[in-house]
Amino acid sequence: MKRLAVGLYGLGAYLVFLASFVYLMGFVHNFLVPKGIDHGDAHDAAWWIDLALVALFAVQHTIMARPAFKKRLFSRLPECLERSTFVWLASICLGLMMFYWQPIAGSLWTVQSMWGVWFLYGLSAFGFVLVLVSSFQIDHFELFGLRQLREYVFDKPRWRKPFFVPFLYRMVRHPMMTGTLIAFWATPNMTWSHLVLAAGFSGYLVAGMYFEERELVLTFGDSYRNYRKSTPALFPRLF
């Protein structure tokens, strides 16, 4: 019964993540969702509410990803639930951010050309797809806690993946972050509300990249140091 409960907990976390990720794609472009990034009445406090919502998501990610927090969490939860718990809370924070998001009046640019509009929508969709594809390049199921649950539920030995560099990671060190930046910044209608989201997440990703790479160096040592020297962080070199 305990193994079944653990399995359902982890599967639920993954399904909630998928739902929030799909909703996010519509949210950023006000497309096929009941509440988009520009839906509602603008008001003066919207700036601070939206910044606080982005900060909530960023703080949750930053704190829960730190080794000290994980160590404290493991003392209260089975290790196999650490990643699923992270996914649960991240998805909830993302959902709260989208539900309580407040529109801000005005825009920076609006593309009028039909070709330009569809190009930017397509580029944004490419960014979202890049996020998912990049996750499968490393280990999608470990990243979202499913592999850990499988090992626990079916009593499999824990598999530790060695350092390796798949295709997309040979061009940039963080293709998931690259995809996120493209997905948020490529829009034919950059409202102030959209700008707050894009800029807020960009700042968080840059800060998160610093902490992530520090831990990767501690884990993989010279292998990652050499990789970092030879591969750009977010955007591939032209030559």
N, C-alpha and C positions, 0 to 999 in steps of 0.2 A: 504493500500500500504506500509506503514511504517513497519507493522508487517511482511509482506511478504519479504521485503528487509532485515530485521533483520534475518529472518529465513534462507534465501538464503546465507547471509553472514556467518552465523554459520555453515550451512551445507557445504559450500565451504571450510571453515577452516578444518573441519573434513575429507573431501575427500582428501585435500592436505596433511594432516597428514598421512593418510593411504598410499598414493602414495609414500611419502618420506620414510616412515617406511619400506615398501616392497622393495623399491630401496636400502635402507641401508643394508638389508640382503644380497643382491647380491653384493653390493659395497665392503663390508669388505672381501669378499672371491673371488672377481673378477669373479663372476658367473652370467651369463645371463644378463649382463648390458653393455651398450656401453662404460662406463667409470668406471673402478674399482679402488681400492686403489693403485694398482701397475701398472696401465696402463699409458703409456707415457714415455718420456725420462727424466731420472734423471738429476738433476743439483745441484750446490752448494747451491743455495738459497732456495731449497725445504724445508729444516728444518724450516726456519723462516716463510715461507709462511704457512706451515701446522700448526705450533704452533699458528700463528695469526688466522687461521680459527677456530681452536678449541677454542681459547680465545673468538672469536666473539660469538660463540654459548653459551659458558659458561657465558659470561657477560650478554647477552640478557636474559638468564634464571634467573640469579641471581638478576638482577635489577628489572625485571618485576614481580618477585615473592615477592618482599619486600612490606610490608603494606603501607609504605610511598608513593611508586610509584603507587600502586593501588588506594590510596586515591586521588592522583593527576589525575590519569587517569579517575576516576569516575566523576570528575568535568567536563570532556569534552565528555565522552561517557556514554551511558546507562549502568548500572551495569551488565545487562544481556550479554553485549558484551565483558566484561573484559576477560573472559576465552577464548572466540573465537579469540579475538585479540592476546592474548598470543600464542595460537596455530598457528595462521597465521604466526606470526613473527618467532616462533620457527621452523616451517616447512621451511620457507624461508631461515633462517640461516643454517639449516641442508642441504638444497638443494645447497646453495652457497658453503658450505664447500665441498660437494661431487663433485660439478662441477669444482671448482678451485683447488682441491687437487693435490699435486705434488708428484710423486713417489720418493723414496729415495733408492739408490743402496745398495745392501747387505742384508743379513738376519742373524737372530740369530739362528734359527733352521729350519730344514726341515725334516719332518717325511717321511720315505721311505715306511714303511709297509702299505699295502693297508688297513688292519684292523685298524691300527692307524689313517690313514687319515680319513676314514669314521666315526670312533669313535669321532674324534675331530670335524668334520663337524656336526655330530649328536648332540654333546654336545653344539655347538654353536647354532644350531637350537632350542635346548631345552631352551637355555637362552632367545632367542627372544620370544618363546612361553610363557615362564614364565613371561616376561614383560607384555604381553597382558592379560594373565590369572590373574595376580596380579591386574591389573587395574580394571577388572570386579569384583574382590573380594571386593574392596572398593566401587567405583561407577564410572565405565568407562564413562558413559554418562555425569556425572557432571564434571569429570576430563577434558573432552574435550569440555565442554561448551554446550552440547546438551540439558541437563536437564534445564539449565537456560533459554535457548531459548524457549523450550517447555512451560515453565511457563510463559514467556513473551508473546509469540505468542497466546497461548490459554487462557491467563489471569488466570493462576493457582496460588494459594498461594505458596510462597517460602517455600520449605521443607528443614528443617535443620536436618541433620542426627546426632544422638547422638554418643558418643564414643562407639565403639564396635570393637571386634577383630575377624575377620574371620579366616578361617583355615590356610592359608599360613602365615598370620601375627602372628599366635601363635608360629611359628618356628623362624621367623626373623622379625625385625621391618620394614625392607625395601626390600621386595622381588623383587620389580621392579628394584632396583639398583643391587641386586644380579644377576638378569637375565641379565642386561646390561653388568656387568663385565664378566660373563660366555660367553656371546655372542661375546664379543670383544677379550677375551684372549684365547679362545679355537680355535686354528687354527693349521693346520699341517705345515703351512709355515709362520713363524713369520718374516716378512721382517722388515727393519727399519721403513718403511713407516707405516706398521701396528702397530708397537710398539708405534710410536708417537701418533697415534689415540687412542690406548688402554690405554696408560699411561696418556694422556691428559684427556680423559673422566673419568678415575679412580680418578685423582686428583680433577676434578670438582665434581664428585659424593660425595666424602668424604667431601668437603667443603660445598656442597649443603645440605648434610645430617645434618650438624651442624646447619645451619640456619633454616632448616625445623623443626627440633626437638625443637628448641627454640620457634618457633611460636606455635607448637603443645602444648607445656607446657603452654604457655600463654592462649591458647584456652580451653584446657581440664584440666589444673591444676594437682591435685594429681592423677587423673585417669591415665594420661599419664606418670607421674613420676613413679608410681608403675609399669606400663607396661614396661617402659624403664629399670627398675632395674631387671625385671624377664625375659626379652627376649633379646637375642643377636641382634646386629644391622644387620649384613649381612649374616653370615653363621651359620646354626643351630648347637647346641651342639650335640655331639655324644651320650651322655647319659643324 
